[in-house]
Amino acid sequence: MTRSSTVIDSAGAIGGGSARFLRELKRFLVQEQPEDVMLLGDDRQLSPGWLLRREAIAASAAQRISLNNVGFAMPRGHNITLLRNILQFATQQDMDQLGFSPSRRLRLQTPVVRTLAKASDVLVVPCTRMADQVRRISPALDRKLTVRFHPVAKPSWAGEAPEQPRDVLVPIVPQPYKNLDQHLPEFLNATDEIDGEPIRLIVPSTPDALSVVAGHPRVVFIGPQTSSQLETWWRRCGAVFFPVAFESFGYALAESRVYGRAVIAQDTAQNHEIAGRALRPYRRGDTASLKTAVTEALQRVPDPDAGPFDPTNYFQWLLNGAEAAGQQMNSKETSE
């Protein structure tokens, strides 16, 4: 049992966006050293056994924050849960449109996540679309929801000219529902005849994970990367390709805006909200639209815009109870 006033559970943050978020949190904790904060679950998988153990550890805490979608059950104190997995609030129609069959693990997790969300005092979601998705599945949770962009620190090189301006980074961990086996060939087809040096895709994966483009001369596989390692490639590349349409946030959209890199992504309200002026939108299935988006993305580096994603502001707000009043992200203001 802990005497810390705030306990944060980060279990399950092994890769992808959850690991990216944890990196920002750890940097904040080192730099700001807030008092009476305990971080649990680092490098630990989320499991039923861990959920029981963390309840005991955090039983006397005044505030409990879950970063992994699964809220605390303990009614005493203030419970905050970050809902960051859109698949746990997907409908069957969503799954059918993605051509995706949820794993047994996801099927077991989903009712637990939805049930424990009711025990939370505040549910933090990273964009308006995720809030809408939660309301669609669980209307009763509406009063608990507040929208706040995930944090992204601005690096010293933000806005610099890229070393490889014709390279386009694909900062995505391949998953079946992301349909990269469709999106990457569409990109290669659309860019095949763009004037100038060949446009290459830089893919942080291995050829066996994306065999459909494994032998393509304009695809460079660099192997799995941590978010810290990937930042080197962000600096080198001229633009980013983020074609995924079903995401709770899309860290690459925020990073593009903060780092000063154009992001080629579908023309959706979510992508406009998060990426702002860094977005170069295209319409799925329209080759000419995608070709135009890529051409425009490589023409110039956008100005960095880090304000809406400031880590210090975010974590101070979170540790102070994530109060919604006067704090909710206004998508119109942040994307102007």
N, C-alpha and C positions, 0 to 999 in steps of 0.2 A: 504493500500500500504506500502510495507516495504522498508527501506533504506539499508538493509543488501546486501552485494555484492553477496552472494551466498544463494540461497533458495533451500532446499532439501525437496521434498515431499515423505513421507513414508506411505501415506494412503493405507490401504489394508493389511498391514503387521500384520495380526492377528494371524497367526499360520504357521507351516511348515517352509520352507526355507526362506521365506520373513521375518518372525519374527526372525529367526536365524541371518540373515544378519543385521537386525535393532539392535539386541543386540550388535553386534560388533561395529556398528556405534556409538551407545550411549556411549559405553565404551571409544571409541576413543575421542569423543567430551568432555567427562569428564576429561580424562587424558591429552589431548593436548590443549584443550580450544582454538581452532583456532578462529581468529577474523572474525567478520562480516559474521557469518554463522547462518542461521535460519532454524530449523527443523520444518516442518509442518506435519499435518495429523496423528500424533501419536494416536493410538487407534481409528482411524476413518476408516469406511468402504469407499471404493472407489465408488463414485456415480457421475452421471452427475452434480448434484448440487455442489458437492465438486470440480469437475474439473473446473467449471466456477468460483467458489470462489477463488481457488488457483491462477488462471490467474490474477485476480485483485490484490491479495496480492503480487504476485511476479512480477508485471508489470514493476517496475523500477529496478529490480535486474540485476546486470551485468552477473550473471550466474544462471541458473536454472537446477536442477538435479532431475529427476524423477526416483524413485526406483521401480515403480510399473508398468512398461511396457508402460504406457500411457504418451507419450511425451507432453511437453508444446507446445502450439500453437503460443505463442508470438514470433514474428520474431526477435525482438531486443535482443541483448546480445547473450550469448553462451548457447545453450541448449544441455544437456546430458541426454540420456535415457538408463536405464538398461532394456534390454529385457531378461526376466527370466521365461517366461511361454511358453514352447515349444508347448503346445496345440494351442496357438494363431498363430502358424506358421505350423500347421499340415495339411497334405493333406487328401483327403478322403481315399486314400489308407492306410495312417497311422492309421486313425480312424478304418477302417475295420480290419486291422491286430490286433488292440488292442481290437476289439469287443466293441467299446465305441461309444456312441451317445452323442454328446456335448449338454450341457444344453442350455436353452434359453439365460441365462446370458452370457455364453461363445460365443454363436453365435452373440449376439449383440456387445460384446466387441471386437471381432476379427477384423472387418473392421475398427473400431476406432483406435485400436492399430497400424494396418498396415498403415493407412493414416497418423496419427500423427508422425509415425517414420520418414516420409519424411521431416518433419519440424525440426528434430533434427540435430545438427551439428555432434554429436558423438553418436554412438550406442554401448554400452558396453554389450558384451555377455560373459558368464562365461566359455565356453569351445569351442573347435573347432567344435564339432558336432552341437552345437547351431548356430554357425556362418553359417555352411553349410545349416542348415535347413532354416534360414532366407534368404540366397541367393537363395535357391531353390524356395521359394515362391515369393520373391521380389528382383530380380537381381539388380535393380537400387540402392538398399541400400548398395551394396558391399563396396563402397568407404567410407562409414560412419562407418563401423564395426571395432571394435577392441576387441581382446580376452583377458580377464583378469580373473583369478580365483577369486572366492569369498573369502573374508578374514576369517581366523580362528585363534583365539588366542591359543597359546600353554599353557595348564594348568601346574601347578607345578608337578602334578602326572604323566605326560606323560611318557610312557615307563615302568611304574611300573608293577610288576606282578599283575594280577587280583585276586580279592578275591574269585571269583567263576569261575574258568577256564573252566568249562564245560557248562557254560551258554552263549548263543549266542543272542545278542541283535538285534531286528528288528526295527531300528529307523525310522519308516515310518508312516506317517498319512494315514490310509486307504482311498483310492479313487477308484472308479470303474475302471479307466484306468490302475491302478497299478496291478490289478489281483492278489492280495494277497491270494484270495481264491483258486488259483491254485498253487502259489509259495510255500506257507507254507506246504501244504500236500506233495509236492515234496521233500521238505527239510526233513520232518519227515520220509518219506519213505526211503530216501537215508541214513539216520543216524540211522535207527532202529537197525542195527546189528554191529555198530562200537564198538569195544572193550572198556571196561572201564565203568566208571560211566555214567548214562544216560545223553545225551546231551539235554538240555532244551532250548526252545525258549522263550525269554523275550519280550513280545509284549506290547507296550504302547498304548493300546486300551482296549475296553471292549468286552466280549464274544459275545454280540449281533451284533457287527460290523463284526465279523468273525466267524459266527456260524458253519462253516465247520470244525473248529478245536476247538470249544468251550469246548468240553469235553475231549480233549486229555490230558493224564497225563503228557506229556512233554511240554505243553504250559502253560506259566504263564502270565496272563493278569495283568498289573500293572496300567491300567487306563491312560487316556490322560495326557501327561507331557509337560510342557514348556521345551524349550531347556536348560534352566538352571537346571531344575529338572532332565532332562534326562542325564546330565553330570555325575551324581552320578552312574547311571547304566552303562554308558560307562566305568567308573573306575572299577566297580565290574566285568563286563563280560569279558570272555576270547576272544571273537571275535564278529564280526558283520555280519549279513546276509542282503544284499541289492540286491535283485533279479530284481528290476525294470529296464526295458530296454529302456523306452521312457521318458527321463528327460532332462531338460535344463542344469542341473549341476549334482545334487546328492550330497547334503551336507555331507551325511554319508561317501562318498568316501574320501572327503577332511579331514573330522574329523578323520577317521581311520588313515590316513597318518600322521596327526599332533599329534594325541594322542598316537600312537604306539599300534594300535590294527589291527589285520589282518581283511580284509573285504572279505567275500565270495560273489562274484558278477559275472555276466556273462562276458564271454571273448570277450569284445568289445574294440574298439579303445578308446572310451570315458572313459571307466573304467580304462584302462591302463594309459591314459593321466592324470587323476585326482588322482587316488589312488597310482600310482607308485609301489614301492616295497611292499606296504601293501596289494596289491591285491592278492587274491587266486582265480583264474578264473575257471569257469566251463562252460560247454556247455549245454544250455537248452535242456531238453529232454533226456539227457545222465546221468542216475542215477549213474553210476560208476564215471563219471567225477565230479559230485557234491559231492559224498562220499569222493573222493580224496581231493577235495578243502577244505572240512570241516576238514578232518583229518590233513591236513597240516596247516590249520589256527589255530588249537588248540595246535600245537606242540611247538610253541615259539612266543613270543611277538616281533614284528618287531621294529626296531629303529624308533623313531619319526623323522619326516621330515617336519618341519614347514616353512622352507624358502619360498616356492612359495606362501604361504598364509598369509604372514605377514600383519596384519591389518594396522599398521602405514604406511608402504610403499603404501598399497592400497589406503587408504583414502587421503593421501597427494597427490598421483597421481590424484585421482578423483577430489579433490578440486582445483588442478592446471590445470584443463581443460581436463583431460583424453586424453592427446595427444598421438597419436598412435606411432609416430616416436620414435624408440628406446625403446618403452615401451611394445610393444605387446608380450604377453606370447608366448614363444617358447615351444611347447609341447614336442619336442625331448629333449630339455635341462632339462625341469622340471621333466620329468618322468624317467630320467636316474638314 
